Amino acid sequence: MSQFNPLRNERDAFRVLLYVLAVAAVVLVATLVIQAL
């Protein structure tokens, strides 16, 4: 595991960034929907 580097190249870094943004967007939308109820 010491050799593991999640940002070993731009493609993986971009994929991680998109995943984080997608999760944040889902949480934000869910929060807005719950508050609107």
mmCIF file of the N, C-alpha and C atoms, coordinates in Angstrom:
data_MODEL
# 
_entry.id   MODEL 
# 
loop_
_atom_site.group_PDB 
_atom_site.id 
_atom_site.type_symbol 
_atom_site.label_atom_id 
_atom_site.label_alt_id 
_atom_site.label_comp_id 
_atom_site.label_asym_id 
_atom_site.label_entity_id 
_atom_site.label_seq_id 
_atom_site.pdbx_PDB_ins_code 
_atom_site.Cartn_x 
_atom_site.Cartn_y 
_atom_site.Cartn_z 
_atom_site.occupancy 
_atom_site.B_iso_or_equiv 
_atom_site.pdbx_formal_charge 
_atom_site.auth_seq_id 
_atom_site.auth_comp_id 
_atom_site.auth_asym_id 
_atom_site.auth_atom_id 
_atom_site.pdbx_PDB_model_num 
ATOM 1   N N  . MET A 1 1  ? 0.834   -1.205 0.000   1.00 0.00 ? 1  MET A N  1 
ATOM 2   C CA . MET A 1 1  ? 0.000   0.000  0.000   1.00 0.00 ? 1  MET A CA 1 
ATOM 3   C C  . MET A 1 1  ? 0.866   1.252  0.000   1.00 0.00 ? 1  MET A C  1 
ATOM 4   N N  . SER A 1 2  ? 2.131   1.100  0.343   1.00 0.00 ? 2  SER A N  1 
ATOM 5   C CA . SER A 1 2  ? 3.017   2.262  0.384   1.00 0.00 ? 2  SER A CA 1 
ATOM 6   C C  . SER A 1 2  ? 3.277   2.822  -1.012  1.00 0.00 ? 2  SER A C  1 
ATOM 7   N N  . GLN A 1 3  ? 3.055   1.994  -2.039  1.00 0.00 ? 3  GLN A N  1 
ATOM 8   C CA . GLN A 1 3  ? 3.278   2.445  -3.412  1.00 0.00 ? 3  GLN A CA 1 
ATOM 9   C C  . GLN A 1 3  ? 2.032   3.089  -4.014  1.00 0.00 ? 3  GLN A C  1 
ATOM 10  N N  . PHE A 1 4  ? 0.923   3.061  -3.269  1.00 0.00 ? 4  PHE A N  1 
ATOM 11  C CA . PHE A 1 4  ? -0.335  3.585  -3.800  1.00 0.00 ? 4  PHE A CA 1 
ATOM 12  C C  . PHE A 1 4  ? -0.321  5.104  -3.836  1.00 0.00 ? 4  PHE A C  1 
ATOM 13  N N  . ASN A 1 5  ? -0.644  5.654  -5.012  1.00 0.00 ? 5  ASN A N  1 
ATOM 14  C CA . ASN A 1 5  ? -0.725  7.109  -5.159  1.00 0.00 ? 5  ASN A CA 1 
ATOM 15  C C  . ASN A 1 5  ? -1.950  7.420  -6.010  1.00 0.00 ? 5  ASN A C  1 
ATOM 16  N N  . PRO A 1 6  ? -3.041  7.925  -5.405  1.00 0.00 ? 6  PRO A N  1 
ATOM 17  C CA . PRO A 1 6  ? -4.286  8.165  -6.149  1.00 0.00 ? 6  PRO A CA 1 
ATOM 18  C C  . PRO A 1 6  ? -4.148  9.237  -7.221  1.00 0.00 ? 6  PRO A C  1 
ATOM 19  N N  . LEU A 1 7  ? -3.082  10.047 -7.131  1.00 0.00 ? 7  LEU A N  1 
ATOM 20  C CA . LEU A 1 7  ? -2.899  11.119 -8.115  1.00 0.00 ? 7  LEU A CA 1 
ATOM 21  C C  . LEU A 1 7  ? -1.669  10.841 -8.975  1.00 0.00 ? 7  LEU A C  1 
ATOM 22  N N  . ARG A 1 8  ? -1.487  9.568  -9.342  1.00 0.00 ? 8  ARG A N  1 
ATOM 23  C CA . ARG A 1 8  ? -0.275  9.208  -10.089 1.00 0.00 ? 8  ARG A CA 1 
ATOM 24  C C  . ARG A 1 8  ? -0.298  9.761  -11.503 1.00 0.00 ? 8  ARG A C  1 
ATOM 25  N N  . ASN A 1 9  ? -1.499  10.121 -11.998 1.00 0.00 ? 9  ASN A N  1 
ATOM 26  C CA . ASN A 1 9  ? -1.555  10.755 -13.317 1.00 0.00 ? 9  ASN A CA 1 
ATOM 27  C C  . ASN A 1 9  ? -2.782  11.651 -13.393 1.00 0.00 ? 9  ASN A C  1 
ATOM 28  N N  . GLU A 1 10 ? -2.829  12.501 -14.405 1.00 0.00 ? 10 GLU A N  1 
ATOM 29  C CA . GLU A 1 10 ? -3.909  13.482 -14.504 1.00 0.00 ? 10 GLU A CA 1 
ATOM 30  C C  . GLU A 1 10 ? -5.270  12.817 -14.687 1.00 0.00 ? 10 GLU A C  1 
ATOM 31  N N  . ARG A 1 11 ? -5.294  11.697 -15.392 1.00 0.00 ? 11 ARG A N  1 
ATOM 32  C CA . ARG A 1 11 ? -6.574  11.030 -15.647 1.00 0.00 ? 11 ARG A CA 1 
ATOM 33  C C  . ARG A 1 11 ? -7.220  10.587 -14.336 1.00 0.00 ? 11 ARG A C  1 
ATOM 34  N N  . ASP A 1 12 ? -6.432  9.961  -13.462 1.00 0.00 ? 12 ASP A N  1 
ATOM 35  C CA . ASP A 1 12 ? -6.982  9.524  -12.184 1.00 0.00 ? 12 ASP A CA 1 
ATOM 36  C C  . ASP A 1 12 ? -7.375  10.722 -11.325 1.00 0.00 ? 12 ASP A C  1 
ATOM 37  N N  . ALA A 1 13 ? -6.566  11.776 -11.351 1.00 0.00 ? 13 ALA A N  1 
ATOM 38  C CA . ALA A 1 13 ? -6.880  12.963 -10.564 1.00 0.00 ? 13 ALA A CA 1 
ATOM 39  C C  . ALA A 1 13 ? -8.191  13.576 -11.045 1.00 0.00 ? 13 ALA A C  1 
ATOM 40  N N  . PHE A 1 14 ? -8.383  13.624 -12.361 1.00 0.00 ? 14 PHE A N  1 
ATOM 41  C CA . PHE A 1 14 ? -9.608  14.195 -12.924 1.00 0.00 ? 14 PHE A CA 1 
ATOM 42  C C  . PHE A 1 14 ? -10.811 13.339 -12.552 1.00 0.00 ? 14 PHE A C  1 
ATOM 43  N N  . ARG A 1 15 ? -10.637 12.003 -12.597 1.00 0.00 ? 15 ARG A N  1 
ATOM 44  C CA . ARG A 1 15 ? -11.726 11.094 -12.233 1.00 0.00 ? 15 ARG A CA 1 
ATOM 45  C C  . ARG A 1 15 ? -12.116 11.289 -10.772 1.00 0.00 ? 15 ARG A C  1 
ATOM 46  N N  . VAL A 1 16 ? -11.127 11.416 -9.902  1.00 0.00 ? 16 VAL A N  1 
ATOM 47  C CA . VAL A 1 16 ? -11.408 11.635 -8.478  1.00 0.00 ? 16 VAL A CA 1 
ATOM 48  C C  . VAL A 1 16 ? -12.126 12.963 -8.292  1.00 0.00 ? 16 VAL A C  1 
ATOM 49  N N  . LEU A 1 17 ? -11.676 13.999 -9.003  1.00 0.00 ? 17 LEU A N  1 
ATOM 50  C CA . LEU A 1 17 ? -12.300 15.318 -8.890  1.00 0.00 ? 17 LEU A CA 1 
ATOM 51  C C  . LEU A 1 17 ? -13.759 15.254 -9.338  1.00 0.00 ? 17 LEU A C  1 
ATOM 52  N N  . LEU A 1 18 ? -14.021 14.607 -10.459 1.00 0.00 ? 18 LEU A N  1 
ATOM 53  C CA . LEU A 1 18 ? -15.400 14.489 -10.944 1.00 0.00 ? 18 LEU A CA 1 
ATOM 54  C C  . LEU A 1 18 ? -16.258 13.722 -9.946  1.00 0.00 ? 18 LEU A C  1 
ATOM 55  N N  . TYR A 1 19 ? -15.700 12.668 -9.349  1.00 0.00 ? 19 TYR A N  1 
ATOM 56  C CA . TYR A 1 19 ? -16.452 11.873 -8.380  1.00 0.00 ? 19 TYR A CA 1 
ATOM 57  C C  . TYR A 1 19 ? -16.814 12.718 -7.165  1.00 0.00 ? 19 TYR A C  1 
ATOM 58  N N  . VAL A 1 20 ? -15.849 13.482 -6.666  1.00 0.00 ? 20 VAL A N  1 
ATOM 59  C CA . VAL A 1 20 ? -16.104 14.335 -5.504  1.00 0.00 ? 20 VAL A CA 1 
ATOM 60  C C  . VAL A 1 20 ? -17.160 15.383 -5.836  1.00 0.00 ? 20 VAL A C  1 
ATOM 61  N N  . LEU A 1 21 ? -17.056 16.005 -7.010  1.00 0.00 ? 21 LEU A N  1 
ATOM 62  C CA . LEU A 1 21 ? -18.041 17.015 -7.405  1.00 0.00 ? 21 LEU A CA 1 
ATOM 63  C C  . LEU A 1 21 ? -19.425 16.398 -7.562  1.00 0.00 ? 21 LEU A C  1 
ATOM 64  N N  . ALA A 1 22 ? -19.497 15.196 -8.114  1.00 0.00 ? 22 ALA A N  1 
ATOM 65  C CA . ALA A 1 22 ? -20.789 14.530 -8.300  1.00 0.00 ? 22 ALA A CA 1 
ATOM 66  C C  . ALA A 1 22 ? -21.434 14.230 -6.953  1.00 0.00 ? 22 ALA A C  1 
ATOM 67  N N  . VAL A 1 23 ? -20.655 13.725 -6.014  1.00 0.00 ? 23 VAL A N  1 
ATOM 68  C CA . VAL A 1 23 ? -21.184 13.426 -4.679  1.00 0.00 ? 23 VAL A CA 1 
ATOM 69  C C  . VAL A 1 23 ? -21.655 14.706 -4.002  1.00 0.00 ? 23 VAL A C  1 
ATOM 70  N N  . ALA A 1 24 ? -20.862 15.773 -4.107  1.00 0.00 ? 24 ALA A N  1 
ATOM 71  C CA . ALA A 1 24 ? -21.238 17.049 -3.497  1.00 0.00 ? 24 ALA A CA 1 
ATOM 72  C C  . ALA A 1 24 ? -22.534 17.575 -4.109  1.00 0.00 ? 24 ALA A C  1 
ATOM 73  N N  . ALA A 1 25 ? -22.683 17.436 -5.426  1.00 0.00 ? 25 ALA A N  1 
ATOM 74  C CA . ALA A 1 25 ? -23.891 17.911 -6.098  1.00 0.00 ? 25 ALA A CA 1 
ATOM 75  C C  . ALA A 1 25 ? -25.113 17.127 -5.627  1.00 0.00 ? 25 ALA A C  1 
ATOM 76  N N  . VAL A 1 26 ? -24.980 15.818 -5.491  1.00 0.00 ? 26 VAL A N  1 
ATOM 77  C CA . VAL A 1 26 ? -26.100 14.986 -5.030  1.00 0.00 ? 26 VAL A CA 1 
ATOM 78  C C  . VAL A 1 26 ? -26.499 15.376 -3.611  1.00 0.00 ? 26 VAL A C  1 
ATOM 79  N N  . VAL A 1 27 ? -25.511 15.574 -2.746  1.00 0.00 ? 27 VAL A N  1 
ATOM 80  C CA . VAL A 1 27 ? -25.799 15.965 -1.363  1.00 0.00 ? 27 VAL A CA 1 
ATOM 81  C C  . VAL A 1 27 ? -26.491 17.321 -1.335  1.00 0.00 ? 27 VAL A C  1 
ATOM 82  N N  . LEU A 1 28 ? -26.017 18.256 -2.156  1.00 0.00 ? 28 LEU A N  1 
ATOM 83  C CA . LEU A 1 28 ? -26.615 19.592 -2.198  1.00 0.00 ? 28 LEU A CA 1 
ATOM 84  C C  . LEU A 1 28 ? -28.066 19.524 -2.664  1.00 0.00 ? 28 LEU A C  1 
ATOM 85  N N  . VAL A 1 29 ? -28.317 18.796 -3.729  1.00 0.00 ? 29 VAL A N  1 
ATOM 86  C CA . VAL A 1 29 ? -29.684 18.667 -4.249  1.00 0.00 ? 29 VAL A CA 1 
ATOM 87  C C  . VAL A 1 29 ? -30.582 18.002 -3.211  1.00 0.00 ? 29 VAL A C  1 
ATOM 88  N N  . ALA A 1 30 ? -30.105 16.944 -2.581  1.00 0.00 ? 30 ALA A N  1 
ATOM 89  C CA . ALA A 1 30 ? -30.902 16.250 -1.567  1.00 0.00 ? 30 ALA A CA 1 
ATOM 90  C C  . ALA A 1 30 ? -31.231 17.194 -0.415  1.00 0.00 ? 30 ALA A C  1 
ATOM 91  N N  . THR A 1 31 ? -30.266 17.994 0.007   1.00 0.00 ? 31 THR A N  1 
ATOM 92  C CA . THR A 1 31 ? -30.493 18.942 1.097   1.00 0.00 ? 31 THR A CA 1 
ATOM 93  C C  . THR A 1 31 ? -31.545 19.972 0.707   1.00 0.00 ? 31 THR A C  1 
ATOM 94  N N  . LEU A 1 32 ? -31.459 20.496 -0.509  1.00 0.00 ? 32 LEU A N  1 
ATOM 95  C CA . LEU A 1 32 ? -32.440 21.487 -0.965  1.00 0.00 ? 32 LEU A CA 1 
ATOM 96  C C  . LEU A 1 32 ? -33.835 20.877 -1.050  1.00 0.00 ? 32 LEU A C  1 
ATOM 97  N N  . VAL A 1 33 ? -33.933 19.650 -1.534  1.00 0.00 ? 33 VAL A N  1 
ATOM 98  C CA . VAL A 1 33 ? -35.236 18.981 -1.648  1.00 0.00 ? 33 VAL A CA 1 
ATOM 99  C C  . VAL A 1 33 ? -35.841 18.764 -0.263  1.00 0.00 ? 33 VAL A C  1 
ATOM 100 N N  . ILE A 1 34 ? -35.023 18.303 0.682   1.00 0.00 ? 34 ILE A N  1 
ATOM 101 C CA . ILE A 1 34 ? -35.519 18.059 2.043   1.00 0.00 ? 34 ILE A CA 1 
ATOM 102 C C  . ILE A 1 34 ? -35.993 19.364 2.674   1.00 0.00 ? 34 ILE A C  1 
ATOM 103 N N  . GLN A 1 35 ? -35.255 20.439 2.470   1.00 0.00 ? 35 GLN A N  1 
ATOM 104 C CA . GLN A 1 35 ? -35.643 21.725 3.052   1.00 0.00 ? 35 GLN A CA 1 
ATOM 105 C C  . GLN A 1 35 ? -36.912 22.258 2.401   1.00 0.00 ? 35 GLN A C  1 
ATOM 106 N N  . ALA A 1 36 ? -37.140 21.917 1.137   1.00 0.00 ? 36 ALA A N  1 
ATOM 107 C CA . ALA A 1 36 ? -38.309 22.428 0.421   1.00 0.00 ? 36 ALA A CA 1 
ATOM 108 C C  . ALA A 1 36 ? -39.583 21.699 0.849   1.00 0.00 ? 36 ALA A C  1 
ATOM 109 N N  . LEU A 1 37 ? -39.447 20.519 1.428   1.00 0.00 ? 37 LEU A N  1 
ATOM 110 C CA . LEU A 1 37 ? -40.629 19.753 1.835   1.00 0.00 ? 37 LEU A CA 1 
ATOM 111 C C  . LEU A 1 37 ? -41.290 20.364 3.068   1.00 0.00 ? 37 LEU A C  1 
# 
